[in-house]
Amino acid sequence: MKHQGHAYVIEGESGLLETANAFAKALNCLEGGETACGTCISCRVFESGNHPDTLYVTGTKPASIGVGDVRGQIIVQMATKPFNYKYKVFIVDKAETLTPAAQNALLKTIEEPAPYGVFLLLTTQVEAMLPTVLSRCVVIKQRSETASEARLVGADPEMQALARQIVDTAHGLDVIQAMDMYGKFEPYKESKESAQALLDMLYAGYGQRIRESASHNPRDTRALGAIKAITHTKRILSQNGNYQLAIELMLLKISGNIPA
């Protein structure tokens, strides 16, 4: 994941902490490249499990993270600059257990964060997060591998092949090439179910890319932008929007010709 904001909600069934750790490690890597180098002092300290500028927020009560936890582990800590590195990263696992009062307390901090503060909120139940919190975060939906594979079971082989082709080749197409790719979607125009199934396959394919990039290229935003474009297109088609316009716009976004 590329560091574009200061607060992220990462939703998924599994592997969330692994993704967050990879992101946090890369953020403070002294090499400043696309991935954590694994050899600089920051990476080595991170791997030891004692990185001073990566803080894991936990609840003092077994089933919830309360206001006192947010104040003591985030707000107070945010008042001091990073110990030795560029960012102070707060990882909140099981963010769905943040009480409403705790989320409101956190909201004030993420609305006006210190320039060095980064928040990673991990959750299996994004619906448990307050809309006001979600609106101030970059929301990333991470699919499990088994879920991604399940979407392909029993699917039309031609549809599978098209989804894989787009995931593998669509990024970097010029405007004309991206618009011409719409023709491959034309056979699914008359069936809303088929069109949505194809978009689900694309979502699964890019979700797999996110999981793969978490360990070796956490700052790659291509898949994240594609998922955002696909999600928007699914919503338009579910509301009976113009099929050709929605698909062409999605392809232009995926190819990088217009912002996602």
GUTIPA-836513 format. One line per 4 residues: number of its first residue (from 1); for each residue x, y, z of N, C-alpha, C. Coordinates in pm, 1 decimal. Example, Ala and Ser with C-alpha at 12.3 -4.5 7.8 and 13.67 -1.06 7.14 Angstrom:
residues 2
1	1319.0,-569.0,780.0,1230.0,-450.0,780.0,1320.0,-330.0,780.0 ~ 1285.0,-225.0,708.0,1367.0,-106.0,714.0,1290.0,3.0,787.0
//
This chain:
residues 260
1	83.8,-119.3,0.0,0.0,0.0,0.0,87.6,124.7,0.0 ~ 53.2,218.8,-80.9,125.8,344.7,-83.1,71.4,435.6,25.3 ~ 162.4,508.0,90.0,119.6,595.4,199.1,63.8,724.7,141.0 ~ -70.2,727.6,123.9,-135.1,845.7,68.5,-213.7,921.9,173.5
5	-251.2,857.3,279.7,-328.2,922.0,384.4,-260.8,898.9,517.7 ~ -334.4,920.5,623.6,-276.9,898.7,756.4,-359.0,798.1,837.4 ~ -474.5,756.8,783.2,-558.4,662.2,855.7,-617.6,562.5,757.7 ~ -607.5,434.4,792.2,-653.9,326.8,704.6,-738.2,228.6,785.1
9	-847.9,183.7,724.7,-924.5,72.3,778.7,-900.7,-45.3,684.3 ~ -845.2,-153.9,736.8,-819.5,-272.9,656.5,-917.2,-380.6,701.9 ~ -1008.3,-418.1,613.7,-1112.8,-514.7,646.8,-1086.3,-646.3,574.5 ~ -1107.8,-756.4,642.5,-1090.8,-886.1,578.9,-1115.9,-998.6,676.9
13	-1103.4,-1120.6,627.8,-1130.2,-1237.4,711.1,-1005.8,-1287.4,782.3 ~ -888.7,-1265.8,723.0,-764.5,-1314.9,782.0,-646.0,-1239.1,723.7 ~ -531.3,-1252.5,787.9,-408.6,-1192.8,736.7,-397.2,-1043.0,754.2 ~ -485.4,-983.4,833.4,-485.7,-837.7,847.1,-361.1,-786.6,919.6
17	-323.5,-854.4,1026.9,-207.9,-809.4,1103.1,-80.6,-823.4,1020.3 ~ -73.0,-927.4,940.5,42.9,-945.9,852.6,53.0,-830.0,753.9 ~ -59.4,-790.3,696.3,-61.5,-677.4,603.4,-19.3,-548.6,673.4 ~ -74.5,-524.8,792.3,-41.6,-403.4,867.0,106.9,-399.8,903.9
21	161.2,-512.1,945.5,303.1,-516.6,981.1,391.6,-486.0,861.0 ~ 354.7,-540.4,744.8,433.6,-514.6,624.0,429.5,-366.3,588.2 ~ 313.4,-305.5,603.3,297.6,-163.5,573.5,379.3,-78.7,671.4 ~ 367.0,-108.8,800.3,438.6,-33.1,902.5,589.7,-45.9,884.0
25	634.5,-164.0,853.2,777.7,-187.6,832.4,829.7,-105.0,714.8 ~ 752.1,-103.4,605.3,794.3,-28.6,486.7,793.6,121.6,510.9 ~ 697.6,170.0,588.4,687.7,313.6,613.1,814.9,370.1,675.4 ~ 874.5,296.1,766.5,991.9,347.0,837.6,1123.7,289.0,787.5
29	1118.7,213.5,677.6,1242.7,162.1,619.5,1331.1,278.7,578.3 ~ 1457.4,275.5,616.8,1548.4,386.6,590.4,1589.4,396.6,444.2 ~ 1568.1,288.6,368.1,1602.0,292.5,225.4,1501.1,374.7,147.0 ~ 1378.6,383.9,197.6,1276.6,466.1,132.6,1231.8,415.3,-2.6
33	1248.3,287.5,-29.7,1208.1,231.6,-158.2,1064.7,185.6,-158.1 ~ 1028.8,110.2,-260.9,892.2,60.3,-274.1,860.6,-50.8,-174.7 ~ 962.6,-116.4,-123.9,943.0,-222.8,-26.2,1039.6,-203.9,90.1 ~ 1008.9,-268.1,200.9,1102.5,-267.2,313.7,1226.4,-346.8,273.4
37	1342.9,-289.0,299.1,1466.3,-354.1,254.0,1501.0,-476.9,337.8 ~ 1458.5,-477.0,464.5,1485.4,-590.3,551.9,1623.1,-591.0,614.1 ~ 1708.7,-494.0,575.0,1846.0,-494.7,625.9,1884.5,-368.9,702.6 ~ 1811.4,-258.2,683.8,1847.1,-135.7,756.1,1814.7,-153.7,904.6
41	1861.6,-60.4,986.6,1843.3,-74.2,1131.1,1694.9,-72.0,1167.9 ~ 1613.9,8.0,1098.0,1471.3,13.0,1128.1,1405.7,-121.4,1099.2 ~ 1437.4,-181.8,984.3,1379.0,-312.0,949.1,1423.3,-420.4,1047.1 ~ 1550.5,-415.8,1085.2,1600.6,-518.9,1176.9,1536.7,-505.4,1314.2
45	1519.3,-382.1,1358.1,1453.9,-359.5,1487.1,1308.4,-404.2,1479.4 ~ 1242.1,-375.2,1366.0,1102.8,-417.2,1349.5,1091.9,-568.5,1358.9 ~ 1181.2,-638.3,1291.7,1176.5,-784.3,1291.2,1203.5,-843.2,1429.6 ~ 1269.2,-765.5,1515.7,1294.2,-813.4,1651.5,1169.0,-804.8,1738.5
49	1067.9,-730.0,1687.8,943.4,-714.3,1762.8,945.8,-600.9,1862.6 ~ 1047.9,-514.8,1852.6,1061.2,-405.6,1951.1,1078.1,-269.7,1884.8 ~ 1009.8,-248.5,1773.0,1023.6,-119.7,1705.0,957.7,-10.3,1789.2 ~ 1032.4,93.5,1824.5,977.9,194.3,1916.9,868.6,281.1,1857.1
53	861.1,285.5,1723.4,762.5,373.1,1660.0,649.6,296.7,1592.7 ~ 634.7,169.4,1626.6,516.9,91.6,1588.0,448.0,49.2,1716.6 ~ 327.5,99.8,1738.3,256.9,75.9,1863.4,129.1,-3.5,1838.3 ~ 110.8,-109.4,1914.9,-6.5,-195.5,1901.7,-106.0,-160.4,2012.8
57	-223.9,-117.0,1970.9,-326.0,-72.8,2065.4,-413.2,-192.1,2105.2 ~ -426.5,-212.6,2234.8,-506.5,-324.6,2285.4,-602.6,-275.2,2391.4 ~ -704.8,-354.2,2418.7,-802.4,-317.0,2521.0,-763.7,-369.8,2657.3 ~ -788.5,-291.8,2759.0,-763.4,-339.0,2895.1,-871.7,-435.6,2939.7
61	-986.6,-430.7,2871.0,-1092.8,-527.6,2895.5,-1089.3,-632.4,2784.1 ~ -1126.8,-755.6,2813.5,-1113.8,-863.6,2715.9,-1191.6,-841.3,2586.4 ~ -1308.1,-780.2,2596.4,-1396.9,-775.8,2479.6,-1407.8,-639.1,2413.4 ~ -1335.3,-539.6,2461.4,-1351.9,-406.8,2402.3,-1228.2,-320.6,2422.3
65	-1216.3,-221.5,2333.8,-1113.7,-118.0,2346.2,-1187.9,9.2,2381.3 ~ -1161.5,63.3,2498.2,-1239.8,174.4,2549.5,-1173.6,309.5,2534.3 ~ -1241.5,411.2,2583.5,-1191.8,548.7,2575.7,-1056.0,561.6,2644.7 ~ -1043.3,500.5,2762.6,-916.4,507.6,2835.2,-801.5,447.5,2756.5
69	-829.6,340.2,2684.6,-726.1,276.6,2601.8,-682.3,370.1,2489.4 ~ -778.7,434.1,2424.5,-747.1,525.9,2315.0,-668.5,645.4,2366.9 ~ -710.8,698.9,2479.6,-640.5,815.5,2534.5,-498.5,780.2,2577.7 ~ -485.6,667.5,2648.0,-354.4,631.8,2700.0,-258.0,578.7,2596.2
73	-309.9,501.3,2500.1,-222.8,434.5,2404.4,-208.2,507.7,2271.2 ~ -298.2,602.5,2244.9,-289.9,676.1,2118.4,-271.6,825.5,2141.3 ~ -368.2,887.9,2207.0,-365.7,1033.5,2218.5,-243.0,1081.2,2294.8 ~ -212.8,1019.8,2406.0,-94.2,1060.0,2483.6,33.2,1032.4,2404.2
77	39.4,915.2,2341.0,158.1,879.3,2263.3,176.4,970.2,2142.3 ~ 66.1,1014.0,2083.1,73.7,1100.3,1965.7,135.5,1236.8,1998.7 ~ 129.4,1274.4,2123.5,182.4,1404.9,2163.9,334.1,1412.5,2153.5 ~ 400.6,1299.8,2150.3,547.0,1299.6,2138.1,587.3,1252.2,1999.1
81	693.8,1306.8,1947.8,740.9,1271.9,1814.2,795.6,1129.3,1812.6 ~ 810.9,1072.2,1693.5,867.8,937.4,1684.9,1001.6,928.5,1756.2 ~ 1027.1,813.6,1811.1,1150.8,792.7,1887.9,1273.7,810.4,1801.2 ~ 1272.8,748.2,1685.1,1394.3,750.3,1604.7,1369.5,748.7,1455.0
85	1242.0,739.6,1412.8,1215.4,720.4,1271.2,1112.8,822.2,1221.8 ~ 1068.4,808.5,1097.1,985.2,912.1,1035.3,842.0,911.1,1085.8 ~ 784.8,790.9,1100.7,643.0,780.0,1136.1,623.6,707.9,1268.7 ~ 518.8,747.1,1337.6,471.7,673.5,1453.7,344.0,603.2,1408.8
89	349.0,469.9,1401.5,239.9,391.1,1343.5,160.8,322.8,1455.1 ~ 30.6,346.6,1455.8,-58.0,286.2,1555.0,-139.9,176.7,1487.3 ~ -124.2,54.3,1531.2,-197.3,-58.9,1474.9,-303.4,-102.6,1575.2 ~ -429.3,-92.7,1533.8,-541.5,-130.8,1620.4,-602.8,-258.0,1564.1
93	-565.6,-372.0,1621.1,-625.1,-497.8,1578.1,-764.3,-512.2,1641.1 ~ -851.8,-582.5,1572.7,-991.1,-599.0,1618.6,-1055.5,-463.4,1646.4 ~ -1042.3,-373.5,1548.0,-1095.2,-237.7,1564.6,-1246.1,-235.8,1582.3 ~ -1312.8,-344.3,1543.6,-1458.6,-349.8,1564.9,-1494.1,-351.7,1712.7
97	-1395.9,-379.8,1800.1,-1423.7,-380.6,1943.6,-1404.0,-243.3,2007.1 ~ -1364.9,-144.2,1927.9,-1362.2,-6.9,1978.9,-1504.3,34.7,2014.5 ~ -1525.9,79.8,2136.2,-1658.5,125.6,2173.9,-1691.4,253.2,2096.6 ~ -1819.0,286.7,2082.7,-1854.1,411.6,2014.4,-1784.5,533.1,2075.8
101	-1775.1,536.6,2207.5,-1708.0,649.2,2273.7,-1560.0,650.9,2238.4 ~ -1498.5,532.0,2230.5,-1356.7,523.5,2194.1,-1335.4,568.7,2050.4 ~ -1427.7,531.4,1962.3,-1415.3,574.8,1823.1,-1429.0,726.6,1812.1 ~ -1518.4,782.8,1889.0,-1532.7,929.2,1886.9,-1407.3,997.6,1940.6
105	-1346.2,937.9,2041.4,-1221.6,993.5,2093.6,-1111.3,984.2,1988.6 ~ -1106.9,872.7,1918.3,-1007.7,854.5,1812.9,-1033.6,949.4,1696.2 ~ -1160.6,976.0,1670.0,-1198.1,1062.9,1558.2,-1130.9,1198.7,1567.5 ~ -1127.5,1254.6,1685.9,-1066.5,1386.5,1702.9,-919.0,1385.2,1666.3
109	-853.7,1271.8,1691.2,-711.1,1261.9,1660.7,-687.2,1241.8,1511.7 ~ -768.4,1159.3,1446.5,-744.4,1136.6,1304.5,-793.6,1252.2,1217.6 ~ -878.8,1339.2,1273.6,-920.1,1458.0,1199.6,-806.3,1558.5,1189.6 ~ -728.2,1569.0,1294.3,-616.1,1663.6,1297.0,-492.0,1592.8,1351.0
113	-437.1,1502.1,1273.2,-324.1,1422.2,1322.7,-193.4,1499.2,1319.0 ~ -99.6,1455.3,1397.7,36.9,1504.5,1384.4,90.7,1455.8,1250.2 ~ 182.1,1529.2,1187.4,230.2,1490.3,1053.9,299.7,1355.6,1050.1 ~ 340.9,1306.8,1165.2,411.6,1178.7,1169.9,319.9,1062.1,1209.6
117	192.7,1087.5,1233.5,101.8,983.1,1281.1,35.2,905.2,1168.4 ~ 35.6,773.0,1178.6,-32.9,686.0,1083.2,-114.4,584.0,1163.0 ~ -240.5,564.0,1122.7,-329.2,471.8,1194.0,-370.9,357.8,1101.9 ~ -358.5,235.4,1150.5,-402.4,117.7,1077.1,-505.8,46.1,1162.9
121	-631.8,53.7,1123.7,-742.1,-6.6,1198.3,-781.8,-135.2,1128.0 ~ -764.9,-248.0,1194.9,-789.1,-379.0,1134.2,-921.4,-434.7,1185.0 ~ -1006.4,-479.6,1094.1,-1137.4,-526.0,1137.5,-1193.6,-634.3,1046.6 ~ -1266.8,-725.8,1106.5,-1341.7,-825.0,1030.3,-1486.3,-780.6,1011.6
125	-1523.7,-668.6,1074.1,-1662.5,-620.9,1069.7,-1663.0,-470.1,1050.8 ~ -1643.7,-426.1,928.5,-1634.2,-282.7,903.6,-1763.4,-210.7,940.0 ~ -1875.4,-283.7,939.2,-2003.5,-221.1,973.1,-2009.3,-178.1,1119.1 ~ -1915.8,-227.6,1201.1,-1911.9,-188.9,1342.1,-1842.0,-54.4,1362.0
129	-1780.9,-3.3,1255.7,-1710.5,124.6,1265.8,-1807.7,239.5,1238.2 ~ -1792.5,347.8,1310.6,-1879.2,463.7,1290.7,-1855.8,524.6,1152.5 ~ -1962.1,566.3,1084.5,-1946.5,629.7,952.6,-1853.7,750.8,956.1 ~ -1855.3,824.1,1064.9,-1767.4,941.6,1075.1,-1620.7,902.2,1076.5
133	-1589.8,786.6,1134.2,-1452.1,736.6,1133.8,-1414.4,686.7,994.6 ~ -1504.3,607.3,935.3,-1476.7,552.2,803.0,-1456.5,661.4,699.0 ~ -1530.5,771.6,712.1,-1521.8,878.7,612.9,-1386.6,948.2,614.4 ~ -1312.5,931.8,720.7,-1181.4,996.2,732.1,-1066.4,898.1,711.0
137	-1100.5,776.9,669.3,-998.7,673.7,649.0,-1001.2,623.1,505.3 ~ -887.9,572.4,461.9,-881.6,495.8,337.9,-925.4,354.0,374.8 ~ -1035.0,306.0,316.1,-1087.7,173.5,349.8,-1039.0,72.4,247.0 ~ -973.8,-32.3,295.5,-917.9,-135.7,209.3,-982.1,-268.4,245.7
141	-1044.1,-332.0,148.2,-1109.2,-460.6,172.5,-1015.3,-570.7,126.1 ~ -971.3,-653.0,217.6,-877.8,-760.4,186.7,-951.6,-893.5,188.4 ~ -952.3,-961.0,76.8,-1019.8,-1089.4,64.5,-923.2,-1202.0,98.6 ~ -974.9,-1306.6,161.6,-892.0,-1423.7,187.2,-874.0,-1500.3,58.4
145	-767.5,-1578.1,49.0,-740.4,-1653.7,-72.9,-852.7,-1752.2,-102.4 ~ -902.9,-1815.6,1.7,-1009.3,-1913.3,-20.8,-1135.1,-1845.2,-72.5 ~ -1161.8,-1725.0,-23.1,-1279.2,-1652.4,-71.4,-1262.0,-1615.2,-217.8 ~ -1140.7,-1571.3,-253.7,-1114.6,-1534.8,-392.0,-1130.7,-1654.2,-483.2
149	-1077.6,-1768.1,-440.4,-1086.1,-1887.3,-522.6,-1230.7,-1934.3,-535.2 ~ -1307.7,-1916.9,-427.5,-1446.5,-1961.8,-429.4,-1527.9,-1888.4,-534.6 ~ -1492.0,-1763.1,-561.2,-1565.3,-1685.5,-659.1,-1548.2,-1742.0,-800.2 ~ -1442.0,-1820.4,-820.5,-1414.0,-1872.8,-953.2,-1469.8,-2013.0,-974.7
153	-1513.5,-2076.8,-868.5,-1563.5,-2213.2,-879.9,-1690.5,-2216.1,-964.9 ~ -1690.5,-2298.1,-1068.0,-1808.4,-2313.1,-1151.5,-1835.0,-2196.7,-1243.5 ~ -1740.6,-2103.2,-1254.2,-1762.9,-1986.1,-1337.7,-1734.9,-2018.2,-1483.6 ~ -1790.9,-1936.4,-1570.9,-1767.7,-1948.1,-1713.7,-1618.1,-1932.8,-1741.1
157	-1554.3,-2030.4,-1808.1,-1410.4,-2021.5,-1836.2,-1372.8,-1895.3,-1912.9 ~ -1458.6,-1852.7,-2007.1,-1430.0,-1731.6,-2082.6,-1430.5,-1609.0,-1991.8 ~ -1522.9,-1609.1,-1895.9,-1529.4,-1498.6,-1800.3,-1404.3,-1497.6,-1712.2 ~ -1362.4,-1615.6,-1668.4,-1240.6,-1626.1,-1588.8,-1120.4,-1573.1,-1665.7
161	-1111.0,-1613.8,-1792.7,-997.5,-1572.0,-1874.6,-996.3,-1420.5,-1893.9 ~ -1114.9,-1362.4,-1913.5,-1123.5,-1218.1,-1930.9,-1080.3,-1145.4,-1803.3 ~ -1127.4,-1193.6,-1689.0,-1090.1,-1130.5,-1562.6,-938.7,-1134.7,-1543.2 ~ -878.9,-1249.0,-1570.2,-733.9,-1261.3,-1554.1,-659.9,-1170.9,-1652.4
165	-711.1,-1159.6,-1775.2,-646.8,-1074.3,-1874.4,-646.0,-929.1,-1828.7 ~ -758.1,-883.7,-1775.8,-766.8,-744.3,-1731.4,-671.7,-719.3,-1615.1 ~ -672.0,-809.7,-1516.4,-584.5,-792.7,-1400.4,-437.5,-790.3,-1444.0 ~ -403.6,-873.5,-1541.2,-264.2,-885.8,-1583.4,-218.3,-776.2,-1678.7
169	-310.5,-722.0,-1760.0,-264.8,-634.6,-1869.2,-327.2,-495.8,-1874.4 ~ -437.2,-471.4,-1803.1,-509.8,-345.3,-1823.7,-431.8,-223.2,-1777.2 ~ -351.0,-238.2,-1673.0,-277.0,-122.4,-1624.2,-175.6,-78.2,-1728.7 ~ -178.9,49.2,-1762.3,-81.6,101.4,-1857.3,-132.1,110.5,-2000.1
173	-253.1,60.5,-2029.0,-308.4,76.7,-2162.7,-333.9,224.6,-2190.9 ~ -321.5,264.9,-2317.2,-355.3,403.3,-2348.4,-507.5,417.3,-2355.7 ~ -553.0,538.9,-2375.8,-696.7,565.9,-2371.2,-773.7,482.9,-2473.6 ~ -724.4,478.0,-2597.2,-794.0,404.9,-2702.8,-798.5,256.1,-2671.4
177	-688.3,200.8,-2627.6,-683.7,58.0,-2594.2,-779.9,25.0,-2480.9 ~ -784.4,113.1,-2379.9,-874.3,90.3,-2266.5,-1020.2,95.4,-2311.4 ~ -1053.3,191.9,-2397.3,-1191.0,203.3,-2446.2,-1226.9,82.3,-2533.0 ~ -1131.5,36.2,-2613.8,-1157.5,-78.7,-2700.4,-1183.5,-205.9,-2619.4
181	-1127.4,-214.1,-2498.8,-1147.4,-332.9,-2416.9,-1293.4,-349.1,-2375.5 ~ -1371.3,-242.3,-2387.1,-1513.5,-252.6,-2353.4,-1581.5,-362.6,-2433.7 ~ -1536.1,-384.5,-2558.6,-1597.5,-484.3,-2643.5,-1599.8,-622.3,-2580.1 ~ -1502.0,-651.1,-2493.1,-1497.1,-780.5,-2426.2,-1606.3,-792.9,-2319.4
185	-1659.9,-679.0,-2275.3,-1766.5,-679.1,-2174.9,-1905.7,-682.8,-2238.8 ~ -1914.0,-654.2,-2368.1,-2041.9,-643.3,-2436.6,-2128.6,-769.3,-2422.8 ~ -2070.1,-891.4,-2429.0,-2154.6,-1011.6,-2417.4,-2229.2,-1023.6,-2285.1 ~ -2186.7,-950.9,-2182.5,-2248.6,-962.8,-2050.0,-2346.1,-848.8,-2021.1
189	-2369.8,-765.9,-2120.6,-2451.9,-646.0,-2101.2,-2595.9,-678.4,-2065.1 ~ -2653.3,-782.0,-2124.9,-2795.9,-810.4,-2107.8,-2827.6,-887.6,-1980.8 ~ -2724.6,-934.9,-1912.3,-2747.2,-1011.6,-1789.2,-2679.4,-941.2,-1672.5 ~ -2761.8,-881.6,-1586.9,-2705.7,-812.2,-1471.9,-2627.1,-908.1,-1382.7
193	-2677.0,-1030.7,-1369.7,-2609.9,-1129.8,-1286.5,-2471.2,-1163.7,-1340.9 ~ -2461.6,-1181.7,-1473.8,-2332.2,-1213.3,-1535.0,-2235.7,-1095.7,-1522.8 ~ -2286.0,-976.2,-1543.8,-2200.3,-857.8,-1533.5,-2145.2,-843.8,-1392.1 ~ -2229.7,-863.7,-1293.2,-2184.0,-852.7,-1155.1,-2085.9,-965.1,-1120.9
197	-2108.9,-1085.0,-1176.0,-2017.3,-1196.2,-1151.8,-1878.7,-1164.9,-1207.8 ~ -1874.2,-1103.8,-1325.9,-1745.7,-1066.6,-1385.2,-1674.9,-962.2,-1299.5 ~ -1749.8,-865.0,-1250.8,-1690.1,-762.6,-1164.3,-1640.8,-823.8,-1033.5 ~ -1714.8,-923.0,-983.0,-1670.2,-992.5,-862.5,-1536.9,-1063.7,-886.9
201	-1521.5,-1121.7,-1005.6,-1395.6,-1188.2,-1038.6,-1280.5,-1087.7,-1045.2 ~ -1308.2,-972.6,-1103.6,-1205.5,-868.6,-1109.4,-1167.6,-824.0,-968.0 ~ -1268.7,-806.9,-884.8,-1243.5,-766.7,-745.5,-1155.5,-870.5,-676.9 ~ -1188.4,-998.2,-695.0,-1110.8,-1105.4,-633.3,-967.9,-1106.8,-685.5
205	-953.0,-1085.5,-815.6,-819.5,-1085.7,-874.2,-731.8,-975.2,-820.9 ~ -786.7,-855.9,-810.3,-708.5,-745.1,-755.9,-689.1,-758.7,-605.3 ~ -785.8,-822.5,-537.8,-766.6,-850.1,-395.6,-647.8,-941.1,-373.0 ~ -631.8,-1039.3,-462.0,-516.3,-1128.1,-453.1,-387.4,-1049.8,-473.6
209	-388.7,-954.3,-566.0,-270.4,-871.2,-589.6,-233.0,-791.9,-464.0 ~ -333.1,-743.2,-392.8,-305.4,-667.9,-270.1,-236.6,-756.6,-167.9 ~ -287.3,-879.1,-152.3,-224.7,-969.7,-55.9,-81.3,-1001.7,-95.4 ~ -58.9,-1020.3,-224.4,75.5,-1051.7,-270.8,168.9,-933.1,-250.5
213	119.7,-810.6,-275.2,204.6,-692.2,-264.3,232.3,-654.2,-119.7 ~ 150.5,-704.8,-26.9,168.0,-667.1,114.3,306.0,-704.5,165.6 ~ 364.7,-813.1,113.6,493.4,-858.4,164.0,611.3,-807.0,83.4 ~ 589.3,-773.6,-45.9,704.6,-732.9,-125.2,689.8,-597.8,-193.5
217	569.1,-540.9,-195.6,552.6,-409.1,-256.7,435.9,-336.4,-192.9 ~ 446.3,-304.7,-63.4,332.7,-250.3,9.5,290.0,-111.0,-33.5 ~ 367.1,-44.8,-119.2,331.0,90.3,-159.3,269.2,97.2,-298.8 ~ 239.0,-16.8,-357.7,177.8,-21.9,-489.5,28.9,6.9,-478.0
221	-18.5,113.0,-546.0,-159.5,151.9,-534.5,-242.9,107.4,-653.4 ~ -183.1,38.3,-748.9,-256.5,-1.3,-868.0,-379.1,-85.0,-833.8 ~ -360.6,-190.4,-754.8,-471.7,-278.9,-720.4,-575.8,-206.8,-636.1 ~ -530.8,-119.7,-545.9,-624.9,-46.0,-461.5,-713.6,44.2,-546.0
225	-653.3,113.5,-642.9,-731.5,199.4,-731.8,-829.3,119.3,-815.4 ~ -786.9,0.3,-861.1,-874.2,-84.6,-941.2,-994.3,-130.8,-859.7 ~ -971.1,-171.2,-735.9,-1081.0,-216.7,-650.1,-1180.0,-103.6,-625.0 ~ -1127.9,14.9,-605.2,-1216.3,130.0,-585.4,-1302.7,152.8,-708.9
229	-1241.6,143.1,-828.1,-1315.3,162.6,-953.4,-1419.1,52.4,-973.6 ~ -1383.0,-71.4,-942.5,-1475.4,-184.5,-959.3,-1594.5,-171.6,-864.9 ~ -1566.7,-134.1,-740.4,-1673.7,-117.3,-642.1,-1772.9,-10.3,-686.7 ~ -1719.7,99.3,-739.5,-1805.7,207.6,-788.7,-1890.9,160.0,-905.4
233	-1831.6,81.0,-994.7,-1903.6,30.5,-1111.2,-2013.7,-65.7,-1069.7 ~ -1986.1,-153.1,-973.6,-2088.1,-245.5,-924.1,-2208.8,-168.0,-870.4 ~ -2181.6,-59.7,-799.6,-2290.5,19.9,-744.3,-2372.3,84.9,-855.6 ~ -2305.0,137.8,-957.7,-2376.5,201.4,-1068.8,-2465.8,100.3,-1141.1
237	-2411.0,-18.6,-1168.3,-2489.1,-118.7,-1241.2,-2605.0,-171.2,-1156.4 ~ -2586.2,-180.9,-1026.0,-2695.5,-226.3,-939.3,-2810.3,-125.7,-936.6 ~ -2778.2,-0.6,-973.1,-2879.9,104.8,-977.3,-2928.2,129.9,-1120.8 ~ -2897.0,32.7,-1210.5,-2941.1,38.7,-1350.0,-2881.2,157.0,-1425.6
241	-2758.1,190.1,-1393.8,-2688.8,295.6,-1465.7,-2648.5,250.6,-1605.0 ~ -2598.6,343.7,-1685.7,-2558.7,314.5,-1822.7,-2441.9,216.3,-1824.0 ~ -2464.3,99.2,-1881.5,-2365.3,-9.2,-1877.1,-2235.8,29.2,-1947.7 ~ -2245.7,72.9,-2071.8,-2124.4,103.1,-2148.4,-2044.9,215.1,-2084.1
245	-2111.8,319.6,-2043.5,-2043.5,432.5,-1981.4,-1972.6,389.2,-1852.8 ~ -2041.7,308.1,-1770.9,-1983.8,262.9,-1643.4,-1861.2,175.6,-1666.1 ~ -1869.2,82.4,-1762.1,-1756.7,-7.8,-1787.2,-1639.0,66.5,-1848.7 ~ -1665.5,154.1,-1943.4,-1555.9,229.4,-2005.2,-1486.1,318.5,-1903.4
249	-1564.2,381.0,-1817.6,-1504.8,465.5,-1714.2,-1418.9,381.4,-1619.6 ~ -1467.8,262.8,-1582.7,-1390.6,173.7,-1496.7,-1257.7,136.1,-1562.6 ~ -1262.2,101.0,-1690.1,-1140.9,60.3,-1760.4,-1041.1,175.2,-1771.4 ~ -1090.1,295.5,-1789.3,-1001.2,412.3,-1793.3,-934.0,434.0,-1658.1
253	-1007.1,407.5,-1551.3,-950.2,420.9,-1417.6,-848.6,311.4,-1390.6 ~ -883.8,186.8,-1423.3,-792.3,74.8,-1400.3,-663.2,92.7,-1479.4 ~ -676.2,142.2,-1602.7,-558.0,159.9,-1688.1,-471.5,277.9,-1645.1 ~ -525.6,361.8,-1559.2,-448.0,474.9,-1508.9,-460.6,601.6,-1590.6
257	-556.8,603.1,-1685.0,-572.8,723.1,-1768.7,-648.4,834.5,-1697.9 ~ -732.0,798.1,-1600.2,-797.2,898.1,-1516.1,-787.3,850.0,-1371.5 ~ -789.7,940.0,-1273.7,-776.4,899.5,-1133.1,-890.0,809.7,-1089.5 ~ -856.8,710.6,-1007.7,-959.8,622.9,-953.1,-1029.7,690.4,-836.6
//
